[in-house]
């Protein structure tokens, strides 16, 4: 185990990031952690908590997932994907908004669902599941608003300045949406064991996690046709995260959470993305060897 942790830490160092990781064998309970209980900024990883809260409300009859919603162009939460990037009015169901939120991390869809579900319900959900270090403070639009405010008049270009990065509230776990790697693997395990909500709703959550389109982080560590990776990324300036479950054809299933902060302020940093897959693979290989 010591050599595994050394390899994980070396990989983070080589990629120029500070990394926190927890990996859990969902069935045996065997685990590996590197900073697993330290607070981390979740960014869009917190959309998983929102998704589970939505499905808990649907199971209780408080939300109809087929309900149609109208989304005009004005007032959409900023973002490069999904409704946030569309130009025309859209009509869709709540469950299709949840698909966009998870598959392409659409911020507008997330905030539409948050308006329906409520931050308090998201926090109640994580508290009932025993995730004592997981808490939502802001909507996704509000997180982006704090970045604009904290960056000041320099706009997006200011985010290349390490001094500006250092003052962003969105990058401080004490002042934004937060969790720990261990809390996130516990949440994933509850979904895969049908414990997070009713079994049919856990199946729906698993389906959406499996439809995420991004292959450059956790999935990059498992380039096999018969290994399935279902996950959710999260990104902010210098922050690159992913939590997910890796399923092997022999039935092995492993929840992994990796949270990183890069020393570089570059928006495009392939080694920092790839190390999420590299360290997840190191951890899963070690669990499979036990």
Secondary structure, DSSP 4 states (H G I P E B T S, - for coil): -HHHHHHHHHHHHHHTEEEEEEEEETTT--EEEESTTS-EE-GGGGHHHHHHHHHHHHHTTS--TT-EEEE-STTPPP-SSGGGG--S-EEEEHHHHHHHHHHS--HHHHHHHHHHH-HHHHHHHHHHTT-TT-B--S-HHHHHHHHHHHHGGGGGGGGG-HHHHHT-GGG-TTTSSEE-HHHHHHHHHHHHTT-SS-HHHHHHHHHHHHT----SSGGGG---TT-EEEEEEEEETTEEEEEEEEE-TTS-EEEEEEEEEESS--S--HHHHHHHHHHHHHHHHHHHH-
